[in-house]
Amino acid sequence: MRLLLWPDMEGAIVNAELKAKWLEALRSGKYDQTSGHLRDGNSFCCLGVLCNIFNEAGWDRSEGPYEWSFGEGPDERREVGVLPSNFRNTYGIDSGTETRLIEMNDDGVPFSRIADYIEVKL
């Protein structure tokens, strides 16, 4: 079930169950925060946390400058710094929302504050 939770932000739509798990994970203290890419070793950006709770098995070692990439299936392009487009489209995270979350994360906004933002705005 998809819920429209913040129509002001380019119609951002987020699955309610996935959102609840994402907020819990961001606030749990279980994840160390990184910037510049979805995952760096055992550290994650806020979008990397979303990928990890969605599918921990979706990670692969990358051959480029970043250690990890994420993708949902063998035919999907693997990403290191943004959500895979199929994932974003399926779960209704528009590019404006993704960009804002990347900026917050990479500017050093703590996960707890990012969770507060997601809770209100998505």
N, C-alpha and C positions, 0 to 999 in steps of 0.2 A: 504494500500500500504506500503510495507516495502522498506526501502532504505539502501543500504550499505554505511555507512558513515565513517568508520574507519577500513579498512581491516588489518592494522598492529596489532590490538588488538584482536587476535583470531577471526577475522571476525565479530566483534560486529555489530549487526543490530538493529536499533531502529526505531519504527514507527514514522514518521515525525510529525504527528499531536500530538501524545502523548508527544513526545520530546519537542515541542513548549510549551505545557501546563505545563510540568515539569519545564522548564527553567523559565517561567513566575512566577510560584509558588515559586520557590527557591529564586528568586530575589524580590519578592513582600514585604518581611518583615512581612508577615502574620503568618509565622511559626517560633516558637521557636525551637531551636536545642537541641537535646539530643544525647546521644551515648549509645552503648551497645545493643540497641534494636530498633525496628521500631518506636515504639510510647511509650511515658511515659506521661500519662495524656494528656495535650494539647501540648506537645513537641514531635518533630519527628526527626528521622535521615533523611538524604537525600533520602533514599529508602522508608522510611515511608511517605514522602511527595508524592512520586510517587504513592504509594498505595492509599493515601488519595484522590488525584485528579482523579485517575482511578475509585475508588468506595468508597465513604465515608461510605456507608452501609456495607462494607466488614469487619469492625472491630467488634470484640467480646471481652468481658471481659474474661481474662484468669484466671484460678484457680491456676496457679503456681506463681513463684516469680515476673513475669512481669504482668503488669496490662492489657495489650491489646495484641491480636493476630489478624492476618489478613489472610483471605482466600477468594477465589472467589465463592466457592459453598459448599454445604453440604458434598460432597464426597472428597473435597480437604483437605489435611493436612493444618492446620492453623500454621502460623509461627509467631515468635516474634522477630527474629533477622536478618532474611534473607528473600528475596522474595520467595513466594511460587513457586515451580518448574514449575508448569503449567503456571503461570503468566510470569515467566522468559522465558520459551520456546516460548510461544505465541508471546511475544513482542521482542524476539531476544536479550535479555540481557544475555550474556554468563557469566559463573562463574568467569572468570578472570576480567571482567569489574565490576561485582558485588563486588568482593573482593577488588578491587582498590578503589571503591567508599566507601565501609565500612571503609577501612583504613583511607582515607582522612577525612571522617566524624568523626570517633572516635579519630583521632589525633587533632581535633578541627579546621580543615579548615572551614572557614565560608561558608555558603550556597552560597554566591555570587561568591566565588572563585570556588566552586564545580560546579556551573552553567557554569562558563567560561570554565572549563575543559570539561564538558559534551558537550558544544556547539562546541568545537573544535575537540574533540576526538571521539564522538559517532555519 
